[in-house]
Amino acid sequence: MSAIKENLEQIRNRIERAALRAGRDPQSVRLVAVSKKIAPPLIEEAMAWGQTLFGENYMQEAKEKISRLPAAARWHFIGHIQSKKAKDAATLFDLVHTVDRLKLARELDKHAGLAGRILPVLVQINVSGETQKEGVAPAGAEELLVAMGGLANLRVQGLMTMPPLLDDPEDVRPFFRTLRQLAEHFAAKGYFARSDGFELSMGMSGDFEVAIEEGATLVRVGTALFGPRL
Ligand SMILES: *Cc1c(COP(=O)(O)O)cnc(C)c1O
């Protein structure tokens, strides 16, 4: 059997079990297949087994794949965005996970407007406070959300985080929990586009089940699906 088919089935089962453990509807969790550095034939193989949502980190690579792969594929951007790449980010993706500063938000808003679309985005939070990490500090997030509320072409749907890479997923749980609590706080203040819920993008190959137990709605899984990136 194809490794990708087998991996997908295992990941889907693990997502379902983690959701049920947490008393959640498994349908409330979406798998973002992280396809950075993965060749198009492998992405098409995943599509053949029903995976249509992919996450990319590098703009040039993403552009090439989006133009080559079937239109049924949907794309999220999950990498760092330089402001000068805002046009691509605002036009090619269904959801941008990594808005972490007002300058970028304004550029995305401008280009979404020029393209005549409303762009769904997440705000990336640096929950661990590691200095080399991207993301807005929790203490600065509210100011950013308030300012983004004035940008007519963006819809903030929730939060995203990249916690520290730790061997034991249980050690990552507090960072996921912090993100969820922050999102609940912001949801109560009406900062998200939908009043009935929000997206939480958190959890990768090593820790997505813990993330789901803590409320993840989007898990970003690469290695567990496609194998190691070369
Ligand atoms: C690479 C990457 C992932 C996937 O990581 P894996 O450990 O391979 O599952 C998820 N999120 C982001 C932002 C990434 O850059």
The ligand as an ORCA input file, in Angstrom:
! r2SCAN-3c Opt
* xyz 0 1
  C       7.084     22.802      8.559
  C       5.948     23.342      9.319
  C       4.945     22.512      9.838
  C       4.970     20.986      9.713
  O       5.926     20.444     10.527
  P       6.054     18.844     10.684
  O       6.789     18.677     11.936
  O       6.803     18.362      9.478
  O       4.685     18.288     10.735
  C       3.875     23.105     10.489
  N       3.780     24.427     10.642
  C       4.715     25.266     10.154
  C       4.544     26.723     10.342
  C       5.829     24.752      9.495
  O       6.767     25.595      9.041
*
